[in-house]
Amino acid sequence: MKAILFDLDDTLFSTTEFARRAREASVAAMISYGIEAEPETVLAELTEVIREFGSNYGQHFNKLLDRLPPHQLRDVNPAIVVAAGMAAYHDTKFEHLRAFDDVRPFLESLAAARMRRGVITHGWTTKQSEKLIRLGIVDLFGPRDIFISDQVGIAKPNPKLYQYALREMGLLPSEVIYVGDNLAHDITPPRTIGMHTCWINRAAKPDQDIEAAAPEFIVKDFSELAEILRERFGVPLQEWT
């Protein structure tokens, strides 16, 4: 075992929890600037917009205003309301975008054991890069060992994304374990090309087909993964508290 590669969202931090907080803050801000509706109503509509257009769509709040009935937007300046929602979303980034508590200690333990570390993440280049910066963990990965689907030009769940990363890192599939929360995107593709796979399910979405994906290992946190690396692969990882 020479390297461990990680998914980002809901693997190194709770994307689901962060998104919930950010959207609630945005809705509260937009209501404070003139939308005449209950927060639950606006949040439900915003959630529907995100589901329909995707999380990387750049005009969620504009589309939200298009869909709200006119009587809820009386005397509202749309530009101000949208800006209020965006400002609240970004303020939430500053305050709440944090890695899980065991992420940095685990990565530091891997570094001390001379285990190579990398990231394979799906999303827009700038957006995913900003998450890594805000999480404060970029220094624990080699600058050439971070692979973003948009930057590479191959999206999950295409196995070619994993093959590309292995080729760039000069590694064989059997020398690498990939860790992620999404069985269809993070387990099945690398498994089909011969990589070791580990499903981390502390923030994973429910109702995934574990039997079909057949992850080699299942853990709830990185202390469990560290034990697997020690016992199964002989990686000399130090304990952390």
N, C-alpha and C positions, 0 to 999 in steps of 0.2 A: 504494500500500500504506500503510494508516494504522494497522493494529493486528496484533498476533500474539497468539493465544490458545492456551493450553496445557492438555492433559490433566495430571493430577497423578501418579497411580500408575504406576510404571515409565516415566515420562516425565521428571519432575523428581527423582525418587529411585527406588531399586530396591526396590519393594514386595516383589518375589519374594524377594530376598535377605534383607530385613528380616523378612519373615514366617517364613522358614526358621529364622533365628537365634532369633526370639522363641518359636516353637513348641518348638524344641529346649531352650531355657532353661526353659520352663514344664514340660515333661515331666521334666527333670532335677530340678526343684524338687519336683514332686509325688511322684516316686519317693523323694526324700530324706525326705519326710514320711509314708512308709508304704506306697505302692503296691509290691507285690511282683511286679515284672515287668521284663523287659529294656526299655531305652529304645526300641529299634527297634519292639518290639511296641506299646508305648503310643503312640509317635509315629504309627505306621501307623493305629491306631484313631482318633486325634485327626484325622489328615488326612482320614479317611473321614467323620467327623462334619462337618468343615468343608465338604467337597465336597457332602454331602447336604443340609445345612441352610443353607449360604451363609456367607460370611465376615462378614456383618453380624449374624448370629444372636448373641444375648447370653448363651447358656447352653452354650457349647461344652464347658467342663470338667465341668459337671454331667452333661451328656449322655454324656460320655466315661466317667464313673464308672458310669452306668447300664448301660453296655455291657460293662464289664470283668467277668470272672467273679468270683464271690464270694471264691474262695480268694486272689485277688490284692489283696483289700481287707480282710483280717483285721486287727482292732485299728486300723482307720483311722477318723479323724473326718472325714467328707466335707467339712464346712465348712472345716476347716483345710487339707485337701489342695487344694480349689478356690481358697482364698485364696492359697496358696503359688504355684499356677500363675498366678494373676492378677498377683501381686506381681512374679514373675519376668518376665512379659510386659511389664509397665509399666517395670520396671528396664531392660529391653532398649530400650524406647522412648527413655529418657533417654540411653542410651549409644550407640546405633547408628543412630538415625533421622537421617540426614544427606542433604542434597541432593548430586547428582552435582557433581563439582568444577567443572565449567564452567557450572553453572546461574547462580550469582550474578554472575560476570563477564559472562555473556551478557546477563542482565537489566539490569545496570548499563549495558552498552554500548547496549542498546535505549533505555534511559531517556535517555542522553546524546544519542541521535539523535532524540529526541522521538517515538519509536514507542510507541503505546499498548500496554499489556500487560494480559492478563486470563487467567483460569482458568475452564474448564468441566470439572467433575469429577463423577463418579458416586459416590454413597454417602450415608451418613447425615450430616446437617449437622454435628453436634458432632465426629464422628470425622474428617471431612475437614478441618474447621477446625483441629482440634488438630494434624493433620499439617502444615499450612501454618505454624502457629505454631512447632512444633518444628523445622521446616526453616529457620526464620529468614529467610524471604523475603517475608513479608506486606507489608513496607514498600515493596517494589518493584512492587506492584500497587495500583491504585486501589481503595478500599474497596467501591465499587459495581461493580467489574469482576471480582468473584469469584462464580461461579455454581455452586451445589451442587445436584445433581438433587433431593435430598430437600427442600431449602429452596424450590426453584422449583416442585416438584410435577410435574416431567417427567423421566423417566429415559432414559438412553442405552439403545438407539440411536435413540430417537425424534428425528427432525430438528427437531421443534418446540423442543427444548431449545436448539439452536443458533440458531434463529430468534428465540427469546426473548432470548438474550444480545445478538444483533445489534440488536434493537429497543431494548433498554435502553441500549445504548451509542451508539445513533444512527448505526450503520454499515451500509453495503451489503455483501452477501456478497463482491463482487469486491474490496473494500478490506481483506479480512482473510485471514490464513492460519492454519489450525488445525494444531497439532502434537500427535501422540499415538502410542501404541505398539500400540493394538488396532485392526486394520484394520476389523473389523465395526462397532465402536463409535465410533472416532475418525476414520475416513477416509471410509467410504461415506456416512454421514448428512450431514456438512457438504458433501461433494462434490455430493450430489444437490440442494443448494439454492444451488450456485454459488460456494461458498467455495474458496479455494486450500487444498490439503492437503499435509501433510508427514508421512510415516511415519518415526519415529525408532525404530530397531530394536536399540539396544544392550542393552535389557533386555526386548525384546518376546518374548512366548511363541512357540514354534515352531509349525509346521504351520498357518500362516494363509494364506489365499488371496489372494496379492498381485495376481494377474491380475484377479480379480473385483472387488477393491476399487479398483484402479487409482489409487494415490496419485500426485499430481502430482510430488512430490519424495520421495526416499528418502535418509535420512542416518543416520550412525552416532553423531554427536555434534553439539553446537551450533556448533562451529567450521565444520563443513560447511554447516550452515544459515546461518550468518553470511555465508559466501561466496556462497550463493544469493541472499540478501537484497541483498548489494552488487551482484552482477553482473546479476541479473534484474530487480530492482526499484529499484535506485539508492539503497538505504538507506545513509546515510553512517556505517557502523558502525566504531568504533575497534577496533584489534587489542588482544588481551589475552594475558597470559602465565600 
